Amino acid sequence: MPNIKSAKKRVLVAAKKARANKAARTNLKTVLKKADAAVSAGAADQAEAIRVAIKKVDQAAAKKLMHKNAAAHKKSALMKKLAAASK
């Protein structure tokens, strides 16, 4: 544990940001799983689930929770699944 006051604060702030990032990543994974499940089940709201998932992926990339190319890859995969399910 640091001795300097500003260093102590940085430890607390870093821990707080880590908790927020973990929560956001967990939420993103949940939304992606729900979208995948909706497409697999052929649910009526599968397009809506994909739209919400793509929005969450974009937000995660904007907040640097995931790389922009990883976000593009996820979005592309979601759209491919939706297109395949639509046939």
Backbone as JSON Lines, residues from 0, in Angstrom:
{"i":0,"aa":"M","n":[0.85,-1.18,0.0],"ca":[0.0,0.0,0.0],"c":[0.89,1.24,0.0]}
{"i":1,"aa":"P","n":[0.56,2.23,-0.82],"ca":[1.39,3.44,-0.88],"c":[1.27,4.29,0.39]}
{"i":2,"aa":"N","n":[2.28,5.12,0.58],"ca":[2.3,6.01,1.74],"c":[1.83,7.42,1.4]}
{"i":3,"aa":"I","n":[2.02,7.81,0.15],"ca":[1.69,9.18,-0.26],"c":[0.19,9.28,-0.52]}
{"i":4,"aa":"K","n":[-0.39,10.41,-0.09],"ca":[-1.84,10.59,-0.17],"c":[-2.36,10.48,-1.59]}
{"i":5,"aa":"S","n":[-1.69,11.11,-2.55],"ca":[-2.17,11.06,-3.93],"c":[-2.07,9.64,-4.5]}
{"i":6,"aa":"A","n":[-1.05,8.91,-4.09],"ca":[-0.9,7.52,-4.55],"c":[-2.0,6.65,-3.96]}
{"i":7,"aa":"K","n":[-2.37,6.91,-2.71],"ca":[-3.46,6.16,-2.08],"c":[-4.77,6.41,-2.84]}
{"i":8,"aa":"K","n":[-4.97,7.68,-3.23],"ca":[-6.18,8.02,-3.96],"c":[-6.2,7.33,-5.32]}
{"i":9,"aa":"R","n":[-5.06,7.28,-5.99],"ca":[-4.99,6.63,-7.3],"c":[-5.34,5.15,-7.19]}
{"i":10,"aa":"V","n":[-4.93,4.51,-6.1],"ca":[-5.27,3.1,-5.89],"c":[-6.78,2.94,-5.78]}
{"i":11,"aa":"L","n":[-7.41,3.83,-5.01],"ca":[-8.86,3.76,-4.84],"c":[-9.59,4.04,-6.15]}
{"i":12,"aa":"V","n":[-9.14,5.05,-6.89],"ca":[-9.77,5.41,-8.15],"c":[-9.61,4.27,-9.16]}
{"i":13,"aa":"A","n":[-8.42,3.68,-9.21],"ca":[-8.18,2.58,-10.14],"c":[-9.08,1.39,-9.82]}
{"i":14,"aa":"A","n":[-9.26,1.12,-8.53],"ca":[-10.12,0.0,-8.13],"c":[-11.58,0.28,-8.51]}
{"i":15,"aa":"K","n":[-12.0,1.53,-8.34],"ca":[-13.37,1.9,-8.69],"c":[-13.61,1.77,-10.2]}
{"i":16,"aa":"K","n":[-12.64,2.23,-10.99],"ca":[-12.76,2.13,-12.44],"c":[-12.74,0.67,-12.89]}
{"i":17,"aa":"A","n":[-11.93,-0.14,-12.23],"ca":[-11.86,-1.57,-12.57],"c":[-13.2,-2.24,-12.32]}
{"i":18,"aa":"R","n":[-13.86,-1.87,-11.21],"ca":[-15.19,-2.44,-10.92],"c":[-16.2,-2.02,-11.98]}
{"i":19,"aa":"A","n":[-16.15,-0.75,-12.37],"ca":[-17.08,-0.25,-13.38],"c":[-16.85,-0.94,-14.73]}
{"i":20,"aa":"N","n":[-15.58,-1.12,-15.1],"ca":[-15.25,-1.77,-16.36],"c":[-15.69,-3.23,-16.35]}
{"i":21,"aa":"K","n":[-15.5,-3.9,-15.22],"ca":[-15.9,-5.3,-15.1],"c":[-17.41,-5.42,-15.25]}
{"i":22,"aa":"A","n":[-18.15,-4.52,-14.61],"ca":[-19.61,-4.54,-14.71],"c":[-20.05,-4.31,-16.16]}
{"i":23,"aa":"A","n":[-19.4,-3.37,-16.84],"ca":[-19.77,-3.06,-18.23],"c":[-19.47,-4.25,-19.14]}
{"i":24,"aa":"R","n":[-18.31,-4.9,-18.94],"ca":[-17.96,-6.07,-19.75],"c":[-18.94,-7.22,-19.5]}
{"i":25,"aa":"T","n":[-19.32,-7.41,-18.25],"ca":[-20.27,-8.46,-17.92],"c":[-21.62,-8.2,-18.58]}
{"i":26,"aa":"N","n":[-22.06,-6.95,-18.53],"ca":[-23.32,-6.56,-19.16],"c":[-23.25,-6.79,-20.67]}
{"i":27,"aa":"L","n":[-22.12,-6.47,-21.27],"ca":[-21.93,-6.66,-22.71],"c":[-22.05,-8.15,-23.06]}
{"i":28,"aa":"K","n":[-21.4,-9.0,-22.28],"ca":[-21.46,-10.44,-22.52],"c":[-22.89,-10.95,-22.4]}
{"i":29,"aa":"T","n":[-23.62,-10.44,-21.43],"ca":[-25.01,-10.86,-21.23],"c":[-25.87,-10.48,-22.42]}
{"i":30,"aa":"V","n":[-25.7,-9.26,-22.9],"ca":[-26.49,-8.79,-24.05],"c":[-26.15,-9.61,-25.29]}
{"i":31,"aa":"L","n":[-24.86,-9.94,-25.48],"ca":[-24.46,-10.74,-26.63],"c":[-25.06,-12.15,-26.56]}
{"i":32,"aa":"K","n":[-25.07,-12.71,-25.36],"ca":[-25.65,-14.05,-25.19],"c":[-27.15,-14.03,-25.46]}
{"i":33,"aa":"K","n":[-27.83,-12.98,-25.0],"ca":[-29.27,-12.86,-25.24],"c":[-29.56,-12.73,-26.73]}
{"i":34,"aa":"A","n":[-28.75,-11.95,-27.44],"ca":[-28.94,-11.78,-28.88],"c":[-28.71,-13.11,-29.6]}
{"i":35,"aa":"D","n":[-27.67,-13.81,-29.2],"ca":[-27.35,-15.1,-29.81],"c":[-28.48,-16.1,-29.56]}
{"i":36,"aa":"A","n":[-29.0,-16.09,-28.33],"ca":[-30.09,-17.0,-27.99],"c":[-31.36,-16.66,-28.76]}
{"i":37,"aa":"A","n":[-31.63,-15.37,-28.95],"ca":[-32.81,-14.94,-29.69],"c":[-32.75,-15.4,-31.14]}
{"i":38,"aa":"V","n":[-31.57,-15.3,-31.74],"ca":[-31.4,-15.72,-33.13],"c":[-31.51,-17.24,-33.23]}
{"i":39,"aa":"S","n":[-30.88,-17.94,-32.29],"ca":[-30.92,-19.41,-32.31],"c":[-32.34,-19.94,-32.14]}
{"i":40,"aa":"A","n":[-33.11,-19.29,-31.28],"ca":[-34.47,-19.73,-31.01],"c":[-35.45,-19.26,-32.07]}
{"i":41,"aa":"G","n":[-35.01,-18.35,-32.92],"ca":[-35.91,-17.82,-33.94],"c":[-36.99,-16.94,-33.35]}
{"i":42,"aa":"A","n":[-36.65,-16.23,-32.29],"ca":[-37.62,-15.38,-31.6],"c":[-38.09,-14.25,-32.52]}
{"i":43,"aa":"A","n":[-39.28,-13.75,-32.24],"ca":[-39.85,-12.68,-33.05],"c":[-39.07,-11.38,-32.89]}
{"i":44,"aa":"D","n":[-38.45,-11.19,-31.74],"ca":[-37.73,-9.94,-31.47],"c":[-36.22,-10.09,-31.7]}
{"i":45,"aa":"Q","n":[-35.82,-11.01,-32.58],"ca":[-34.39,-11.24,-32.78],"c":[-33.7,-10.02,-33.39]}
{"i":46,"aa":"A","n":[-34.37,-9.3,-34.28],"ca":[-33.76,-8.1,-34.87],"c":[-33.55,-7.04,-33.81]}
{"i":47,"aa":"E","n":[-34.5,-6.92,-32.89],"ca":[-34.37,-5.94,-31.8],"c":[-33.21,-6.33,-30.88]}
{"i":48,"aa":"A","n":[-33.07,-7.62,-30.59],"ca":[-31.97,-8.08,-29.73],"c":[-30.62,-7.82,-30.39]}
{"i":49,"aa":"I","n":[-30.55,-8.01,-31.69],"ca":[-29.31,-7.74,-32.43],"c":[-29.0,-6.24,-32.4]}
{"i":50,"aa":"R","n":[-30.05,-5.42,-32.58],"ca":[-29.85,-3.96,-32.57],"c":[-29.3,-3.5,-31.23]}
{"i":51,"aa":"V","n":[-29.86,-4.02,-30.14],"ca":[-29.4,-3.65,-28.8],"c":[-27.96,-4.12,-28.6]}
{"i":52,"aa":"A","n":[-27.65,-5.33,-29.06],"ca":[-26.29,-5.87,-28.91],"c":[-25.28,-5.03,-29.67]}
{"i":53,"aa":"I","n":[-25.63,-4.63,-30.88],"ca":[-24.71,-3.81,-31.68],"c":[-24.48,-2.47,-31.02]}
{"i":54,"aa":"K","n":[-25.52,-1.9,-30.44],"ca":[-25.38,-0.62,-29.73],"c":[-24.42,-0.78,-28.55]}
{"i":55,"aa":"K","n":[-24.58,-1.87,-27.79],"ca":[-23.71,-2.11,-26.63],"c":[-22.27,-2.32,-27.06]}
{"i":56,"aa":"V","n":[-22.06,-3.02,-28.17],"ca":[-20.71,-3.26,-28.68],"c":[-20.07,-1.92,-29.08]}
{"i":57,"aa":"D","n":[-20.84,-1.07,-29.74],"ca":[-20.32,0.25,-30.13],"c":[-19.96,1.08,-28.9]}
{"i":58,"aa":"Q","n":[-20.8,1.02,-27.88],"ca":[-20.51,1.77,-26.66],"c":[-19.26,1.24,-25.98]}
{"i":59,"aa":"A","n":[-19.1,-0.07,-25.96],"ca":[-17.91,-0.67,-25.34],"c":[-16.65,-0.26,-26.09]}
{"i":60,"aa":"A","n":[-16.72,-0.22,-27.41],"ca":[-15.56,0.19,-28.21],"c":[-15.25,1.66,-27.97]}
{"i":61,"aa":"A","n":[-16.28,2.47,-27.83],"ca":[-16.08,3.91,-27.59],"c":[-15.43,4.15,-26.23]}
{"i":62,"aa":"K","n":[-15.75,3.3,-25.25],"ca":[-15.18,3.44,-23.91],"c":[-13.87,2.68,-23.76]}
{"i":63,"aa":"K","n":[-13.37,2.13,-24.87],"ca":[-12.12,1.37,-24.89],"c":[-12.18,0.1,-24.05]}
{"i":64,"aa":"L","n":[-13.37,-0.47,-23.89],"ca":[-13.5,-1.74,-23.19],"c":[-13.12,-2.88,-24.12]}
{"i":65,"aa":"M","n":[-13.22,-2.63,-25.4],"ca":[-12.78,-3.61,-26.39],"c":[-12.21,-2.84,-27.58]}
{"i":66,"aa":"H","n":[-11.34,-3.51,-28.32],"ca":[-10.69,-2.88,-29.47],"c":[-11.72,-2.65,-30.57]}
{"i":67,"aa":"K","n":[-11.53,-1.59,-31.34],"ca":[-12.5,-1.25,-32.38],"c":[-12.62,-2.35,-33.43]}
{"i":68,"aa":"N","n":[-11.53,-3.05,-33.73],"ca":[-11.61,-4.14,-34.7],"c":[-12.34,-5.34,-34.12]}
{"i":69,"aa":"A","n":[-12.18,-5.57,-32.82],"ca":[-12.91,-6.65,-32.16],"c":[-14.41,-6.33,-32.18]}
{"i":70,"aa":"A","n":[-14.74,-5.06,-31.99],"ca":[-16.13,-4.63,-32.03],"c":[-16.71,-4.85,-33.43]}
{"i":71,"aa":"A","n":[-15.94,-4.49,-34.45],"ca":[-16.39,-4.68,-35.83],"c":[-16.6,-6.16,-36.12]}
{"i":72,"aa":"H","n":[-15.71,-7.0,-35.62],"ca":[-15.81,-8.45,-35.8],"c":[-17.08,-8.99,-35.15]}
{"i":73,"aa":"K","n":[-17.36,-8.55,-33.93],"ca":[-18.57,-9.0,-33.21],"c":[-19.83,-8.57,-33.96]}
{"i":74,"aa":"K","n":[-19.86,-7.31,-34.42],"ca":[-21.03,-6.8,-35.12],"c":[-21.25,-7.56,-36.43]}
{"i":75,"aa":"S","n":[-20.18,-7.85,-37.13],"ca":[-20.28,-8.59,-38.37],"c":[-20.82,-9.99,-38.12]}
{"i":76,"aa":"A","n":[-20.33,-10.63,-37.08],"ca":[-20.8,-11.98,-36.75],"c":[-22.29,-11.96,-36.38]}
{"i":77,"aa":"L","n":[-22.71,-10.95,-35.64],"ca":[-24.12,-10.84,-35.28],"c":[-25.0,-10.67,-36.53]}
{"i":78,"aa":"M","n":[-24.57,-9.83,-37.44],"ca":[-25.35,-9.59,-38.65],"c":[-25.4,-10.84,-39.53]}
{"i":79,"aa":"K","n":[-24.3,-11.61,-39.57],"ca":[-24.3,-12.85,-40.34],"c":[-25.3,-13.84,-39.76]}
{"i":80,"aa":"K","n":[-25.34,-13.93,-38.43],"ca":[-26.29,-14.84,-37.77],"c":[-27.72,-14.43,-38.07]}
{"i":81,"aa":"L","n":[-27.97,-13.13,-38.03],"ca":[-29.33,-12.63,-38.31],"c":[-29.72,-12.91,-39.76]}
{"i":82,"aa":"A","n":[-28.79,-12.69,-40.68],"ca":[-29.06,-12.93,-42.1],"c":[-29.33,-14.42,-42.35]}
{"i":83,"aa":"A","n":[-28.55,-15.27,-41.7],"ca":[-28.74,-16.72,-41.87],"c":[-30.07,-17.16,-41.3]}
{"i":84,"aa":"A","n":[-30.48,-16.56,-40.19],"ca":[-31.75,-16.92,-39.56],"c":[-32.93,-16.4,-40.37]}
{"i":85,"aa":"S","n":[-32.73,-15.33,-41.12],"ca":[-33.82,-14.73,-41.89],"c":[-34.18,-15.54,-43.12]}
{"i":86,"aa":"K","n":[-33.24,-16.37,-43.58],"ca":[-33.48,-17.16,-44.8],"c":[-34.48,-18.24,-44.59]}
